[in-house]
Amino acid sequence: MKLLLDVGNSRIKWAWLDEQGALTCGTPGLHARESAAGFVARLAAESASPDRVIVSHVGSVALRESLESAITARWPGVDMYWLQARTEMCGVRCAYADPTRLGADRWAALIGARSRWSGPVAILDFGTAITLDGLAADGTHLGGLIAPGYHLMVEALHGNTGALAAAGAVDHSHPPDLFAADTVSAINSGIYHCLKGLVTETTRALGDWMPGGYTLVATGGGLAHVHEYLPAATVVDPDLVLHGLARAAREGA
């Protein structure tokens, strides 16, 4: 039994990979609500001990250290593998001159996409940051882009603009009016149109980069903020990084 961990800036997603290659995903843990030790204790109570732990980590150094400490304390001697992008792995060739500069989550998502779709794939990941990565049919990574995600936009406005600091939480449950008559609604409208514009423009440009057609895959914890204006044919796969970790595990990572 292998434990797969997708450690982001806000939460940890996880899954068990059994000896037959079946993936069982669990309830994510939020950093703000659960300590690393508490998270690991919860997993230990739900299943047998893992023989290996495979991790995609893009959180802080402090979180990595506390998570590693909690895992080794709970399961002494367990083998831990921290995924890192390489020049080539699992049929994917990295576009970066220095592959170690590519985030482990993006690398895992590319591996997951390669394992699930045979043709060209574009991956939109809506996490703390929004990323877009392209993957050619032969497994060549085309590169990508990075933009601030929903919560980063909100925090930037609230934290760096004194007059907006007391505006409160943004309601993103429905499309806002373009012209707002109060500060909270104005922030909501601005962020909504930023996100919608990013999705609209990038998906339009993808047609030029992949004129023969492609599969558009959306993933990440921020999908709720963009779901309504993703193209109808978009494949939503919230666990794409975990699928990539599973593929890496099956190939001996």
N, C-alpha and C positions, 0 to 999 in steps of 0.2 A: 504494500500500500504506500502510495506516494502522496504527499501533501503539497499542493500547488498554491502559491500565494501571489496575488497581484496587489502590491503595496503602492498606493498612490499618495497624493498629498493630503487627501481628506479621509480616505477609508481604505480598508483592506478587504479585497474579495478573495475567496478561497474555494478550493475544491479538492476532493479526494479522487485519485486515479488508481483504480484497482488493477489486479494482475491481468485481467482480461482486456484492459484498455478502456473501461467504462469510466466516464467522468460524472461525478456527483457534486454539484455546486451547493454551497451553503449560504446562510444569511451574512452579508457583509458586516464588518465591524467599523464603526466610526471612531477616529482617533479622539475626538472631543468627548466621547461618551464611554470609552472602554480602554483601559490600559493594555499594554502589550501582554503583561502577565495574565490579566483577566481574559483577554482574547484567546490566548493559548490554552488556558485552563478550560475555557468553554469548548474548544475543539477536542481537547483530550477527553472530555466527558462524553463526547458524541461518537467517538470511534476508537479503534485500536491504534497503537503507536505506529507512526510511519517509519519506513526504512530509509526514506530520503525526503528532504524538503527542497523544493525547487522554487526560487523566488524571482519575480520581477519587481525591482524596487526603484522608485523615483522620489521617495520621501526624503526626510532629513537624515543627516548622519546620526543624530541622537535617536531617532526612531529605529533606524537599522540596528544600532547597538542594543537598544532595549528589547527589540524583537528577537535578535539573535541570542541574547542572554536568557530570555524567557523560554525559548525553544530548547536550548541546550540544558537548561535547568530541569525542564519537564521531561525531555527525552535525551538523557546523557549519551553522548557518542553518536547521535544521529548525524548522517551526512547531509550537509547543506550545500546547495549549488545556487550561486547568485548569477542569474542570466546577464550576459553582457553581449552587446552586438559584436559580430565578427565580420571579416571580409565576406565569408560565405558560411551558411548554416542551414540545414534542413531545406535545401533547394532555393534559398533566397540569397542574393548577392547585394551587399550593402552599397549604396551610392556614395556614402561619406568617404572622403580620403582617409580620415581617422575614424573607423567604426565605433570606437569607444565613446565618441561624442554624441552618438545617437542614443536616445533614451531607451532603457530596457523595455518599457511598456510598448513603445512604437515598434521595436524589434520583435517582441513577442506577438504583437498584432499582425505584423507582416508574415511571420511564420504561420500563425493561425489562418490567415487568409489564403496563403499558399496551399495549406493542407485541405482547405474546404472548397476552393474554386479553381478551376483549371485555366481560365482566361485572365485577361487584364482585370485588376481590382483597384479601386480607389477607396481608401479608408478615412472616414471622418470620425475622429475621436473627440467627444465633448466631455472633457474632464476639467480640472482646474485651468488648464490651457486647452485650447482647441487646436488639434493638429490634423493635417491632411497628408497622407502618404500615398504615392502611386506605386503600383506593382505591375510590371509587364507580364505577359503570358509565359515567358521563359524564366520567370523568377527574379528578374532584374529590378531592384528597387530604383525608382525614378527620382527619389528625393521627396521633399515635402515642404510644408509651411507650418508656422506656429503663430497663434494669435491668443490674446487673453480670453478666457472663458467667462461665463456669466457672472460667477461670484467674484472673479478678479475685477471685472468692470464695476460691479457694485462697490467693492471695497476701495477701489481707486477713487471713485467719486466721493464716497463717504469719508475716506481717510485723508484725502489730500485737498479737499475743497471745504474750507471751514463752514461756509454757509450751508453746505449740504449735509454736514455731519449728523444733524439731527433729523434728517428726512425720514428715517425709519426703513423698514423692510420693503422691498419691491414686490408688488403683486404682479405675477406673470401668468395668471390663470386664464387670461383672454387677450386677444390682440388689442393694444392700446390705440387711442386716437393719436394722430400725428401731432396735432397742436394741443398741448396740455395746459391747464389753467392752475396747476399747483406743482410744487417741486417734486413730490413723490411720483406723480403721474408723468412729469417731464423726464425723470430718470428712467422710469419704466419704458416710455416711448423711445428714448434714445438707445437704450440697451437692446430693446426688441428689434429696432431697425438696423442696428449694427450687426446683430447675429443673423437676422434674415438676409441682409445684404451680403454678408460673408458667405452664407450657404448658397444663395442664389448665384453670386458671381463665380464662386469656385466650381460649382456644378456646371455652369455655362462654359467655363474655360476647359473643363475636363473633356468636353466634346472635341476640342481642338487637339488636345494632347493624346486622346485615345479615340481617334475617328472611327475605328473599327468596332467600337462598342466596349463596354466594361461593366463590371458589377460594382455598384456603389454600396458600401457597407458602413453603417453608422453604429458606433459603440460609445461607451462612457456613461458616467453617472449624471451628466447634464443633458441627457437626451430629452427630458421632459420640457426643456426650454426651447427646443428647436423642432420637435417632432412634427408639428403641424405644417411646416413649410419645407420639409424634406421631400424630394421627388417621390412620386407614388411607387416607383419600382425599387426604392431603397430597401436593402436587406438590413434589418435591425438585429444586431447580435451583441447584447450587453456583455457577454462572456468571451469575447474574441481573444483577449490576452490570455485567459485561462486555457483556451483551446490551443493557443500557440505554445504555452508551457507544456501542455500535454503532448503535443507533437515533439517538442524538444526532449521530453522525458522518454518517449517511445523510441527515439533515435539515440538514446544513451547519454544525454546531457547530464 
